[in-house]
Amino acid sequence: MHPFKPQVQHIDFQRVSKDKKIHMKVPLHFVNAESSPGVKEQGGVVNHVLNELDIVCFPDDLPEFIEIDLGSLAVGHSLHVRDLALPKGVELTLHKAENPVVATVVVPALITEEEEAAPAVAPSEIPTTEQAAEPKEGEAPAEGAAAKGGDKTAAKGAEKPAAKGAEKPAAADKGEKKEKK
């Protein structure tokens, strides 16, 4: 098919004869993963290494899929291709000593002590670009807050020299103005 148009670009036809074996890739369907001792009792996770198998068989014996039972798989154990029960008339296309892993059960990565000891910070406590941290008493506001005009009185107080009244912080001036209104 064409990458983005709904148009066929190329078709390969294959002649199939009933008396000649064909080479195909067949999908694997995994069952009973949740009830395996590695997942249910030991807290493991199933890792699917292969999703399809290369097989050779007669056209009449070609399965739609191969079902793999993971019900007896424990943590640290794996299921290999040669351990599978294949349907009648189906052969694997493997080299002499080749026996790849189909699925394994592994324990998920553990959380380190440093991650557990780190205190959780609420998202509202983390300053963002729109929400700058408020200045503490006696500190000048951040440059971004003065430039955006978020706190105009604090920006004016930061620009003025401390001749008017150094004992009153900028936040106190703002509070007094609100009380007068």
Disulfide bonds with the S-S distance in Angstrom:
none
